[in-house]
Amino acid sequence: MKNMMIGVDLAKAVFQVHGALRTGEVQFRKKLTRKQFPAFMAQQEPSMVIFEACGSAHFWAREMEALGHKVKLIAPQYVRPFVK
C-alpha cells in the first residue's frame, strides 16, 4: 500500500478529493463529478481513503474496497480535528 491518504468530501453532484502523503505533503486536489470519481480512484494506487461517515459513505467505502483501497470512515465530530 502506498504511503498516501486520500480524503474525500462527498456531496450530491461534486466530490472534493484531496491526496496527501502521510508526511502532509499535498499530492493533488481535485473536484470530480459522481461519474468521474470511480474512474479516477481506479487509476490510483491502493491507498488509505477517508470519508466522513454518512449514508452514502458506506456505499462508496464498498466501491473503494473493491478497487483495492483501504477505507476509513470518520465520525462527523472528528473530521475538523483530522483535517488540522
All heavy atoms as an XYZ file, in Angstrom:
673
protein
N       0.850     -1.186      0.000
C       0.000      0.000      0.000
C       0.888      1.240      0.000
O       1.836      1.347      0.752
C      -0.911     -0.011      1.225
C      -1.880      1.149      1.224
S      -3.195      1.017      2.430
C      -4.041     -0.416      1.862
N       0.554      2.134     -0.860
C       1.333      3.365     -0.994
C       1.184      4.212      0.265
O       0.196      4.122      0.975
C       0.846      4.130     -2.219
C       1.747      5.247     -2.633
C       1.291      5.841     -3.938
C       2.153      7.015     -4.313
N       1.684      7.695     -5.486
N       2.133      5.042      0.496
C       2.155      5.890      1.685
C       1.312      7.148      1.458
O       1.775      8.248      1.698
C       3.614      6.244      2.004
C       3.759      6.829      3.370
O       2.901      6.660      4.222
N       4.845      7.523      3.593
N       0.074      6.989      0.963
C      -0.779      8.138      0.654
C      -2.138      7.979      1.318
O      -2.645      6.873      1.463
C      -0.983      8.288     -0.846
C      -1.789      9.532     -1.189
S      -2.122      9.767     -2.924
C      -0.531      9.990     -3.601
N      -2.687      9.122      1.731
C      -4.053      9.178      2.242
C      -4.852     10.040      1.274
O      -4.374     11.086      0.836
C      -4.101      9.810      3.626
C      -3.392      9.027      4.683
S      -3.609      9.705      6.340
C      -3.023     11.362      6.159
N      -6.060      9.583      0.965
C      -6.940     10.336      0.086
C      -8.203     10.661      0.865
O      -8.937      9.761      1.266
C      -7.283      9.533     -1.181
C      -6.002      9.174     -1.947
C      -8.237     10.326     -2.064
C      -6.212      8.257     -3.122
N      -8.425     11.946      1.107
C      -9.615     12.404      1.799
C     -10.665     12.804      0.782
O     -10.366     13.468     -0.204
N     -11.913     12.370      1.018
C     -12.990     12.645      0.075
C     -14.133     13.328      0.806
O     -14.621     12.826      1.823
C     -13.501     11.346     -0.582
C     -14.578     11.659     -1.594
C     -12.364     10.584     -1.233
N     -14.560     14.475      0.274
C     -15.735     15.174      0.771
C     -16.874     14.839     -0.179
O     -16.886     15.276     -1.330
C     -15.482     16.676      0.814
C     -16.660     17.457      1.376
O     -17.550     16.839      1.987
O     -16.688     18.681      1.188
N     -17.804     14.028      0.310
C     -18.920     13.582     -0.519
C     -20.014     14.636     -0.553
O     -20.304     15.277      0.445
C     -19.498     12.280      0.033
C     -18.533     11.102      0.091
C     -19.171      9.955      0.849
C     -18.141     10.683     -1.300
N     -20.621     14.802     -1.703
C     -21.748     15.719     -1.874
C     -22.692     15.095     -2.892
O     -22.482     13.973     -3.334
C     -21.254     17.077     -2.339
N     -23.734     15.823     -3.261
C     -24.697     15.259     -4.199
C     -24.128     15.092     -5.598
O     -24.244     14.041     -6.202
C     -25.947     16.128     -4.266
C     -26.829     15.978     -3.056
C     -28.113     16.730     -3.249
C     -29.021     16.508     -2.051
N     -30.318     17.140     -2.233
N     -23.508     16.121     -6.144
C     -23.077     16.072     -7.535
C     -21.560     16.141     -7.702
O     -21.020     15.546     -8.623
C     -23.720     17.218     -8.318
N     -20.868     16.857     -6.815
C     -19.430     17.074     -6.980
C     -18.700     16.633     -5.716
O     -19.101     16.973     -4.613
C     -19.142     18.567     -7.260
C     -17.663     18.817     -7.377
C     -19.861     19.024     -8.514
N     -17.631     15.858     -5.896
C     -16.810     15.393     -4.780
C     -15.490     16.148     -4.794
O     -14.876     16.319     -5.840
C     -16.507     13.902     -4.891
C     -17.710     13.000     -4.847
C     -17.605     11.692     -5.248
C     -18.940     13.453     -4.411
C     -18.689     10.843     -5.210
C     -20.034     12.614     -4.369
C     -19.903     11.301     -4.769
N     -15.038     16.565     -3.626
C     -13.714     17.165     -3.468
C     -12.772     16.055     -3.008
O     -13.033     15.384     -2.006
C     -13.740     18.281     -2.421
C     -14.589     19.454     -2.789
C     -13.946     20.326     -3.854
O     -12.746     20.304     -4.069
N     -14.767     21.098     -4.535
N     -11.688     15.859     -3.731
C     -10.739     14.794     -3.425
C      -9.385     15.435     -3.141
O      -8.914     16.279     -3.898
C     -10.626     13.812     -4.607
C      -9.681     12.683     -4.279
C     -11.997     13.276     -4.990
N      -8.778     15.026     -2.030
C      -7.504     15.605     -1.583
C      -6.550     14.454     -1.287
O      -6.841     13.607     -0.438
C      -7.752     16.438     -0.326
C      -6.526     17.030      0.254
N      -6.008     18.229     -0.176
C      -5.709     16.591      1.231
C      -4.931     18.506      0.526
N      -4.728     17.525      1.382
N      -5.447     14.407     -1.996
C      -4.444     13.367     -1.772
C      -3.200     13.949     -1.149
O      -2.692     14.970     -1.599
N      -2.720     13.293     -0.094
C      -1.513     13.768      0.584
C      -0.717     12.574      1.100
O      -1.289     11.530      1.430
C      -1.872     14.677      1.750
N       0.582     12.748      1.129
C       1.425     11.738      1.748
C       1.214     11.788      3.255
O       0.733     12.788      3.787
C       2.898     11.997      1.406
C       3.264     11.899     -0.072
C       4.727     12.256     -0.263
C       2.964     10.528     -0.628
N       1.599     10.755      3.935
C       1.409     10.729      5.389
C       2.267     11.769      6.101
O       2.016     12.114      7.237
C       1.677      9.330      5.930
C       0.621      8.367      5.455
C       0.802      6.992      6.015
N      -0.071      6.081      5.317
C      -1.099      5.476      5.875
N      -1.371      5.689      7.139
N      -1.841      4.658      5.178
N       3.253     12.311      5.402
C       4.071     13.384      5.969
C       3.371     14.729      5.877
O       3.825     15.705      6.449
C       5.415     13.477      5.231
O       5.165     13.733      3.847
C       6.224     12.218      5.388
N       2.250     14.795      5.105
C       1.497     16.030      4.967
C       1.707     16.729      3.642
O       1.056     17.731      3.354
N       2.599     16.229      2.811
C       2.874     16.843      1.513
C       1.708     16.590      0.555
O       1.355     15.453      0.268
C       4.159     16.252      0.932
C       4.560     16.836     -0.394
C       5.801     16.153     -0.943
O       6.560     15.562     -0.164
O       5.978     16.219     -2.158
N       1.104     17.653      0.049
C      -0.063     17.545     -0.829
C       0.364     17.023     -2.198
O       1.310     17.529     -2.798
C      -0.763     18.916     -0.981
C      -1.903     18.826     -1.967
C      -1.259     19.400      0.368
N      -0.345     16.013     -2.687
C      -0.078     15.433     -3.997
C      -1.053     15.940     -5.056
O      -0.679     16.173     -6.188
C      -0.150     13.910     -3.926
C       0.901     13.308     -3.022
C       2.297     13.568     -3.539
O       2.612     13.247     -4.676
N       3.129     14.177     -2.721
N      -2.321     16.066     -4.673
C      -3.321     16.576     -5.610
C      -4.557     17.055     -4.867
O      -4.810     16.653     -3.740
C      -3.714     15.520     -6.654
C      -4.287     14.252     -6.068
C      -5.626     14.162     -5.721
C      -3.479     13.144     -5.888
C      -6.140     13.001     -5.186
C      -3.997     11.970     -5.358
C      -5.328     11.906     -5.010
N      -5.288     17.937     -5.515
C      -6.609     18.401     -5.075
C      -7.462     18.450     -6.325
O      -7.099     19.105     -7.294
C      -6.529     19.785     -4.457
C      -5.898     19.807     -3.106
C      -6.024     21.193     -2.486
N      -5.386     21.170     -1.183
C      -4.549     22.082     -0.755
N      -4.247     23.108     -1.511
N      -4.015     21.986      0.438
N      -8.591     17.759     -6.298
C      -9.428     17.695     -7.489
C     -10.895     17.836     -7.121
O     -11.316     17.462     -6.037
C      -9.235     16.365     -8.207
C      -7.848     16.188     -8.777
C      -7.844     15.096     -9.804
C      -6.505     14.988    -10.461
N      -6.287     15.922    -11.515
N     -11.638     18.368     -8.059
C     -13.087     18.445     -7.956
C     -13.628     17.508     -9.036
O     -13.373     17.716    -10.226
C     -13.549     19.878     -8.211
C     -15.032     20.092     -8.045
C     -15.415     21.483     -8.493
C     -15.476     22.392     -7.289
N     -16.048     23.718     -7.621
N     -14.328     16.447     -8.613
C     -14.792     15.425     -9.542
C     -16.306     15.245     -9.451
O     -16.880     15.341     -8.363
C     -14.123     14.085     -9.231
C     -12.604     14.059     -9.256
C     -12.091     12.750     -8.700
C     -12.106     14.269    -10.662
N     -16.919     14.929    -10.563
C     -18.344     14.599    -10.558
C     -18.510     13.162    -10.085
O     -17.539     12.403     -9.999
C     -18.953     14.741    -11.970
O     -18.345     13.777    -12.829
C     -18.777     16.142    -12.511
N     -19.744     12.788     -9.806
C     -20.038     11.411     -9.395
C     -19.558     10.400    -10.423
O     -19.095      9.313    -10.070
C     -21.542     11.231     -9.228
C     -21.991     11.307     -7.839
C     -23.487     11.045     -7.786
N     -23.960     11.476     -6.518
C     -23.977     10.701     -5.438
N     -23.597      9.467     -5.508
N     -24.375     11.191     -4.294
N     -19.691     10.729    -11.679
C     -19.297      9.816    -12.749
C     -17.773      9.712    -12.863
O     -17.243      8.643    -13.147
C     -19.894     10.302    -14.069
C     -19.771      9.343    -15.189
C     -20.537      9.828    -16.393
C     -20.448      8.811    -17.516
N     -21.225      9.181    -18.671
N     -17.064     10.801    -12.642
C     -15.610     10.821    -12.764
C     -14.911     10.160    -11.573
O     -13.812      9.623    -11.717
C     -15.100     12.257    -12.869
C     -15.512     12.986    -14.106
C     -15.184     14.468    -14.030
O     -15.114     15.050    -12.948
N     -14.980     15.074    -15.190
N     -15.549     10.190    -10.407
C     -14.909      9.735     -9.175
C     -14.454      8.272     -9.229
O     -13.275      7.992     -8.951
C     -15.832      9.986     -7.979
C     -15.277      9.531     -6.665
C     -14.133     10.107     -6.146
C     -15.890      8.522     -5.953
C     -13.612      9.693     -4.933
C     -15.390      8.102     -4.743
C     -14.245      8.681     -4.222
N     -15.314      7.301     -9.578
C     -14.829      5.908     -9.595
C     -13.709      5.676    -10.609
O     -12.763      4.932    -10.339
C     -16.067      5.089     -9.966
C     -17.216      5.986     -9.837
C     -16.730      7.394     -9.877
N     -13.788      6.325    -11.767
C     -12.735      6.168    -12.776
C     -11.409      6.723    -12.271
O     -10.350      6.113    -12.472
C     -13.156      6.854    -14.068
N     -11.453      7.880    -11.607
C     -10.239      8.481    -11.061
C      -9.630      7.583     -9.987
O      -8.420      7.352     -9.971
C     -10.546      9.860    -10.483
C      -9.383     10.485     -9.769
C      -8.347     11.052    -10.485
C      -9.321     10.488     -8.384
C      -7.259     11.629     -9.831
C      -8.254     11.055     -7.723
C      -7.214     11.627     -8.452
N     -10.454      7.060     -9.095
C      -9.953      6.231     -8.000
C      -9.404      4.904     -8.508
O      -8.487      4.342     -7.911
C     -11.040      6.007     -6.954
C     -11.412      7.270     -6.192
S     -10.022      8.077     -5.372
C      -9.684      6.915     -4.065
N      -9.941      4.395     -9.604
C      -9.428      3.153    -10.184
C      -8.009      3.341    -10.705
O      -7.226      2.394    -10.744
C     -10.350      2.678    -11.293
N      -7.648      4.553    -11.095
C      -6.310      4.845    -11.608
C      -5.282      5.016    -10.490
O      -4.087      4.924    -10.745
C      -6.330      6.114    -12.452
C      -7.149      5.990    -13.709
C      -7.261      7.314    -14.432
O      -6.801      8.343    -13.948
N      -7.893      7.288    -15.591
N      -5.744      5.272     -9.266
C      -4.833      5.496     -8.145
C      -4.308      4.165     -7.606
O      -4.996      3.152     -7.639
C      -5.537      6.252     -7.009
C      -6.085      7.594     -7.411
C      -5.017      8.522     -7.936
O      -3.957      8.671     -7.344
N      -5.289      9.139     -9.072
N      -3.074      4.187     -7.113
C      -2.534      3.007     -6.450
C      -3.312      2.780     -5.156
O      -3.877      3.724     -4.609
C      -1.059      3.224     -6.136
C      -0.193      3.295     -7.368
C       1.276      3.406     -7.015
O       1.667      2.969     -5.911
O       2.018      3.931     -7.839
N      -3.353      1.545     -4.655
C      -4.068      1.296     -3.405
C      -3.576      2.223     -2.296
O      -2.370      2.315     -2.036
C      -3.745     -0.159     -3.093
C      -3.486     -0.763     -4.434
C      -2.809      0.328     -5.234
N      -4.496      2.934     -1.686
C      -4.183      3.931     -0.660
C      -5.226      3.867      0.446
O      -6.214      3.161      0.341
C      -4.207      5.332     -1.273
O      -3.355      5.420     -2.373
N      -5.001      4.652      1.496
C      -5.980      4.821      2.556
C      -6.958      5.903      2.097
O      -6.541      7.016      1.798
C      -5.302      5.253      3.855
C      -6.242      5.655      4.960
S      -7.071      4.273      5.711
C      -5.734      3.548      6.608
N      -8.240      5.562      2.004
C      -9.262      6.515      1.579
C     -10.123      6.828      2.799
O     -10.604      5.925      3.479
C     -10.130      5.947      0.438
C     -11.165      6.952      0.005
C      -9.257      5.550     -0.741
N     -10.318      8.116      3.063
C     -11.010      8.550      4.279
C     -12.266      9.320      3.915
O     -12.216     10.267      3.135
C     -10.067      9.414      5.140
C      -8.823      8.593      5.457
C     -10.765      9.887      6.403
C      -7.629      9.390      5.807
N     -13.399      8.870      4.479
C     -14.692      9.500      4.273
C     -15.276      9.925      5.612
O     -15.038      9.270      6.630
C     -15.703      8.518      3.671
C     -15.379      8.021      2.304
C     -14.951      6.725      2.101
C     -15.548      8.828      1.198
C     -14.681      6.243      0.844
C     -15.283      8.355     -0.073
C     -14.847      7.062     -0.254
N     -16.083     10.986      5.604
C     -16.915     11.301      6.765
C     -18.071     10.316      6.746
O     -18.710     10.118      5.718
C     -17.445     12.725      6.666
C     -18.367     13.096      7.805
C     -18.892     14.516      7.688
O     -18.424     15.274      6.831
O     -19.798     14.858      8.451
N     -18.337      9.670      7.874
C     -19.384      8.658      7.936
C     -20.754      9.289      7.690
O     -21.159     10.217      8.374
C     -19.369      7.960      9.287
N     -21.421      8.816      6.653
C     -22.780      9.241      6.327
C     -23.407      8.126      5.505
O     -22.758      7.112      5.230
C     -22.791     10.571      5.570
S     -22.039     10.493      3.945
N     -24.630      8.283      5.094
C     -25.325      7.236      4.354
C     -24.615      6.817      3.082
O     -24.415      5.635      2.821
N     -24.189      7.764      2.284
C     -23.549      7.415      1.015
C     -22.103      6.959      1.204
O     -21.549      6.282      0.337
C     -23.601      8.592      0.043
O     -22.826      9.664      0.508
N     -21.495      7.296      2.331
C     -20.108      6.900      2.570
C     -19.966      5.385      2.643
O     -18.957      4.833      2.201
C     -19.583      7.528      3.852
N     -20.965      4.696      3.161
C     -20.896      3.240      3.249
C     -20.915      2.614      1.857
O     -20.191      1.652      1.594
C     -22.041      2.709      4.103
C     -21.930      3.138      5.525
N     -21.071      2.556      6.416
C     -22.534      4.138      6.200
C     -21.161      3.150      7.587
N     -22.047      4.130      7.478
N     -21.715      3.166      0.955
C     -21.735      2.697     -0.428
C     -20.368      2.902     -1.072
O     -19.801      1.993     -1.681
C     -22.815      3.427     -1.235
C     -22.699      3.208     -2.718
C     -23.138      2.034     -3.290
C     -22.108      4.172     -3.529
C     -23.010      1.824     -4.653
C     -21.979      3.970     -4.893
C     -22.429      2.784     -5.461
N     -19.834      4.121     -0.959
C     -18.555      4.429     -1.590
C     -17.414      3.647     -0.945
O     -16.439      3.302     -1.610
C     -18.286      5.927     -1.568
C     -19.151      6.644     -2.548
C     -20.175      7.499     -2.278
C     -19.096      6.546     -3.975
N     -20.758      7.938     -3.442
C     -20.105      7.368     -4.498
C     -18.292      5.849     -4.859
C     -20.323      7.498     -5.868
C     -18.510      5.983     -6.219
C     -19.515      6.800     -6.708
N     -17.516      3.343      0.343
C     -16.494      2.538      1.008
C     -16.426      1.147      0.381
O     -15.329      0.631      0.110
C     -16.784      2.440      2.500
N     -17.574      0.549      0.119
C     -17.587     -0.766     -0.528
C     -16.999     -0.684     -1.935
O     -16.255     -1.576     -2.370
C     -19.010     -1.320     -0.579
C     -19.546     -1.729      0.780
C     -20.865     -2.480      0.660
N     -21.910     -1.703      0.025
C     -22.745     -0.878      0.658
N     -22.635     -0.720      1.969
N     -23.691     -0.239      0.002
N     -17.314      0.382     -2.654
C     -16.779      0.558     -4.010
C     -15.249      0.710     -3.982
O     -14.555      0.140     -4.820
C     -17.398      1.792     -4.677
C     -18.891      1.670     -4.940
C     -19.208      0.667     -6.031
O     -18.529      0.687     -7.080
O     -20.132     -0.138     -5.826
N     -14.731      1.469     -3.031
C     -13.284      1.687     -2.944
C     -12.552      0.411     -2.524
O     -11.470      0.118     -3.011
C     -12.956      2.825     -1.975
C     -13.445      4.189     -2.427
S     -12.815      4.706     -4.020
C     -14.242      4.477     -5.073
N     -13.149     -0.349     -1.610
C     -12.536     -1.613     -1.205
C     -12.483     -2.585     -2.368
O     -11.536     -3.350     -2.500
C     -13.276     -2.208     -0.010
C     -12.980     -1.462      1.268
C     -13.749     -1.991      2.469
O     -14.740     -2.736      2.281
O     -13.359     -1.647      3.588
N     -13.489     -2.552     -3.232
C     -13.483     -3.405     -4.416
C     -12.347     -3.029     -5.371
O     -11.853     -3.879     -6.115
C     -14.824     -3.313     -5.142
N     -11.910     -1.767     -5.323
C     -10.803     -1.304     -6.161
C      -9.437     -1.552     -5.507
O      -8.411     -1.240     -6.090
C     -10.955      0.194     -6.461
C     -12.139      0.586     -7.328
C     -12.263      2.106     -7.408
C     -12.027     -0.028     -8.717
N      -9.432     -2.063     -4.270
C      -8.181     -2.387     -3.596
C      -7.711     -1.361     -2.576
O      -6.652     -1.524     -1.985
N      -8.489     -0.317     -2.354
C      -8.119      0.699     -1.373
C      -8.535      0.242      0.024
O      -9.441     -0.568      0.187
C      -8.823      2.024     -1.682
C      -8.439      2.609     -2.997
N      -7.213      3.176     -3.237
C      -9.136      2.713     -4.159
C      -7.163      3.600     -4.475
N      -8.317      3.337     -5.065
N      -7.871      0.785      1.026
C      -8.275      0.572      2.416
C      -9.096      1.798      2.810
O      -8.698      2.925      2.538
C      -7.055      0.437      3.315
C      -7.401      0.078      4.721
C      -6.162     -0.193      5.534
C      -6.577     -0.532      6.952
N      -5.416     -0.728      7.805
N     -10.245      1.579      3.451
C     -11.177      2.669      3.733
C     -11.300      2.888      5.230
O     -11.320      1.949      6.016
C     -12.569      2.365      3.133
C     -13.553      3.451      3.477
C     -12.463      2.201      1.630
N     -11.388      4.165      5.597
C     -11.622      4.543      6.987
C     -12.772      5.542      6.998
O     -12.750      6.522      6.256
C     -10.368      5.166      7.574
C     -10.456      5.454      9.038
C      -9.119      5.944      9.543
C      -8.777      5.117     10.756
N      -7.486      5.468     11.309
N     -13.781      5.286      7.813
C     -14.901      6.206      7.996
C     -14.699      6.938      9.316
O     -14.408      6.319     10.337
C     -16.229      5.454      8.011
C     -16.574      4.687      6.739
C     -17.884      3.938      6.925
C     -16.651      5.589      5.549
N     -14.844      8.250      9.279
C     -14.626      9.079     10.462
C     -15.956      9.694     10.887
O     -16.704     10.196     10.048
C     -13.611     10.197     10.164
C     -12.283      9.596      9.759
C     -13.425     11.095     11.368
C     -11.258     10.624      9.377
N     -16.217      9.674     12.180
C     -17.419     10.315     12.716
C     -17.353     11.816     12.439
O     -16.272     12.416     12.463
C     -17.530     10.061     14.213
N     -18.499     12.449     12.165
C     -18.512     13.877     11.805
C     -17.814     14.791     12.814
O     -17.163     15.756     12.418
C     -19.993     14.209     11.702
C     -20.644     12.917     11.373
C     -19.829     11.863     12.075
N     -17.917     14.510     14.100
C     -17.309     15.402     15.088
C     -15.777     15.339     15.061
O     -15.119     16.213     15.604
C     -17.830     15.123     16.499
C     -17.498     13.764     17.042
C     -18.629     12.773     16.849
O     -19.409     12.873     15.923
N     -18.716     11.814     17.745
N     -15.190     14.315     14.405
C     -13.739     14.206     14.344
C     -13.144     14.657     13.017
O     -11.939     14.644     12.841
C     -13.303     12.763     14.617
C     -13.695     12.287     15.981
C     -14.548     11.219     16.148
C     -13.232     12.946     17.115
C     -14.926     10.789     17.409
C     -13.611     12.536     18.383
C     -14.455     11.452     18.517
O     -14.823     11.045     19.751
N     -13.985     15.085     12.075
C     -13.487     15.492     10.771
C     -12.638     16.743     10.871
O     -11.547     16.821     10.325
C     -14.639     15.674      9.758
C     -14.140     16.295      8.474
C     -15.300     14.336      9.489
N     -13.092     17.772     11.538
C     -12.346     19.030     11.649
C     -10.982     18.804     12.306
O      -9.962     19.248     11.776
C     -13.167     20.081     12.404
C     -12.489     21.421     12.545
C     -12.094     22.095     11.240
N     -13.209     22.234     10.346
C     -13.107     22.539      9.062
N     -11.926     22.763      8.530
N     -14.162     22.622      8.306
N     -10.891     18.107     13.453
C      -9.555     17.867     14.025
C      -8.668     17.023     13.111
O      -7.457     17.203     13.069
C      -9.843     17.117     15.318
C     -11.231     17.478     15.663
C     -11.945     17.697     14.353
N      -9.255     16.114     12.333
C      -8.467     15.287     11.413
C      -7.844     16.142     10.322
O      -6.700     15.962      9.945
C      -9.347     14.192     10.791
C      -8.604     13.317      9.829
C      -7.824     12.284     10.303
C      -8.676     13.532      8.475
C      -7.117     11.486      9.427
C      -7.982     12.733      7.590
C      -7.200     11.706      8.067
N      -8.597     17.107      9.807
C      -8.099     17.996      8.746
C      -6.932     18.820      9.256
O      -5.947     19.033      8.566
C      -9.234     18.887      8.206
C      -8.693     19.943      7.274
C     -10.284     18.052      7.516
N      -7.021     19.297     10.488
C      -5.947     20.118     11.066
C      -4.729     19.251     11.309
O      -3.636     19.609     11.150
C      -6.399     20.744     12.365
C      -7.437     21.815     12.140
C      -7.868     22.409     13.456
C      -8.962     23.460     13.216
N      -9.433     24.053     14.432
